[in-house]
Amino acid sequence: MKLIVACLLILLVVMVAKTYLLSFRFQSPTNYAETGPQFDLRTHLSGEILSEGLIFGPTGKMTNSFVAKMVGEWDGNVGTLTEDFTYSNGKTQSRKWYLTLGPDNTFTAAADDLVGTAHGVVSGSTVRLSYEIILPQDAGGYTLQATDWMYLTADGAIMNKSEMRKFGLKVAELVATMRPLEK
């Protein structure tokens, strides 16, 4: 009996370690410092951008997809990213990010549906942004902790992966592409 309990405890420790130490949200910007091409928010989040993505629920099942048209505009170190989403369930959503570049490749961001300020860092070909987001009322109105990673590819496309958590448990995931809108 003691052997079974010991094995179960070891299994539990391994599962917790994997969940908390080897997961998506524990990547570090320093992991990507030497990667290229170099992500520049003023260049890569500027102009008209088309985004297409999928949203997954807590079980990993896709719950929705979307297409978003975005417009990034910059005045020195201050920028906005306006987003207009159309979801596969017919709903639409408009959001606007207010971005401010800071020292040492850091930046802050604000939006109407955030709690406080988001904090980001650019490192090599990546961007990490952490924040608390308040879901729309028709999606439950919950406040979730979000971690976004954007990865710049060699051809200039951006791959975006986001995890949203409540009480430390993953409740949603978003995967999207972003690329300059062809005229």
Summary of the structure (lengths in Angstrom):
residues: 183
radius of gyration: 18.2
end to end distance: 68.9
largest distance: 68.9
contacts: 502
relative contact order: 0.17
helix: 19%
strand: 54%
